[in-house]
Every structure is written in C-alpha cells, then in structure tokens.
Amino acid sequence: MYFAHSYPYTYSDMQRYIARLEADPKKKHRFRRKELCKSIAGNSVDILIITSFGTDFEEMKKRKGVVISSRVHPGETNSSFMMKGMIDYLLGPSLGARMLRDTFVFKIVPMLNPDGVIQGNTRCNL
C-alpha cells in the first residue's frame, strides 16, 4: 500500500501533457520542445522554448531570456501543477500572454529530476 502526501504528477503525466501541446494546432506554433540532456537513467530531460517565433531572428536574439525549472526535488509535485498552469497561460491566446511571448524567450524545464520522480523519491535522484 502506498500513501501520497499530495496528488501525484508523474513523468508520464508530463510527457502526455507536452504531447497534447504538440498536437494542438494553435499552441504547437508558440513553442519548441528540445531535449536538454539525458538523465543518469537515460530519461529525457525536456526543455520548452516559448516565444513568438514568427519574427525576424535578429529581433528574437535581442529579447531577454527567462529560465524557469520545476521538480528539482521530486517530491515537490505541486510545482508540476504550477508549471502546467504557467505553460498553459504562456501558450494561451490572451493579450498578456502574447505580449510576454513578443518580449521574452522563455526556456522552461518542466521536470529537472525525472529519475527521482520515476523512483518515487522525495529529495534525491537515483
């Protein structure tokens, strides 16, 4: 029997969420998914780049970058739900979200410690 101190958010949940974003005809043009690296166990550590891509590359290079990561400690499941909400907002159609995408380049690591999350650890990786 297992007990959870908060509602779980697994590595598989995150992978399914990002796949749904990539399948969305409107949202898929507002971000790029890349592999930042492989974890110790060989799991993909994804990075999402969110900005307005339809502009000139030289203009994009002038934008300030914002780096945000989540799940450094695998037991911080609430941070995955907060990250999901932030990504949903940044990829959304609102004027505020569009202004943020036009002004900044967001580099988001939604799960920095996938091995620890997969193992069910609280504060460490493998």
N, C-alpha and C positions, 0 to 999 in steps of 0.2 A: 504494500500500500504506500502511495506517495501523497505528500501534502505539499501544497504550494502556498507561499505567503502572499502571492499576488497572481493575477490571471496570467497564464504563460504566453509568451511570444517567442516562437521557435525560429531557428534558422530557416526551416522550410516555410514558415509563415512569411518571412521576409522575402524569400525567393519567389513565392507565389505572388506577393504584393507587387514586386518590381516587374514580374512578367505581365501582370494585369496592366500596369502603367505602360509598358512597351506595346501592348496590344491596343491601347486606347488611341483612336485616330487623332484626337486633339492633343493629348498630353505627350505622345511619343515624339513630337517635334520640339518640345520645350526642354528636353533633357537628353543626355547621353549616359549610357551605362558602360563603365570600363572596369577591368579587373585591376585593383590597386596592387595586389600581391596574392600569393597563396599562403595559407596559414601553415603552421607546423604539421598539421594532419592532412594538408593538401586541399583544404576547402577554400573556395574563392572568397576573397575579401573585396567586395564591390565598392566602387566609388561612383556617385552620381554627379554629373556636372549639369547644373541648371542655370540657364541664361537665355537671352534672346539670340538665337543662332542666325537669324535672317539678315544680320547686319554685316558690314564690312569687317574683315578680320583685323585690320589695323585698329578700328574703333573698339573691337572686343578686347584687344590687348591692353587698351588704356583703362579698362574697367578694374575696379578694386575687387580683390578676391575675398571670399568669406568661407572659411573652413569650419565645418561642424561635424562632430563624430558622436556616436552613440554606442552603448554597450561595451565600454571599456571593461567594466566588471560585468560578467554575465548575469549576475543576479538582479541587475537593475532593469527589470522588464518594463517598468513604467517609462523608461527613456525610449524604448522602441515605439510605444504608443504615441509619445510626444513627437518623436521624429516622423512618424507616419503622418500625423496631423500637420506638421510643418511642411513636409514634402507635398501633401495634398494642397495646402494653401499656395505654395510657390508655383505649383503646376496649374493652378486654377485660373479661371477667366477674369478674376476681379481686376479692377484698375490698379489697386495696390500691389498685387502680385506681378502684374505686367510691368509696373514701374520698377519694382525690385529686379526683375529679370533684365530690364533695359539698362539698369545702373550697375549691377554687380554680376560676378561669376561665382555661383555657389558651388563648392566642392564638398559633397556630403558623403560621409562614410556611415551608412546606417547600422552596421554591426562590425565593430572593430575586433571583437574577440569571438569569432564563430565557434572555435573549438571548445571554449569554456561553456558557451550556450548549449552546444550539442551534448556535451558531457553532463550538463545539469549542475555545473559548479556555480559558486556564488561570487568568489573573488579572484579566481585564477583561471588559467587556460588548461592545457593538458597536464 
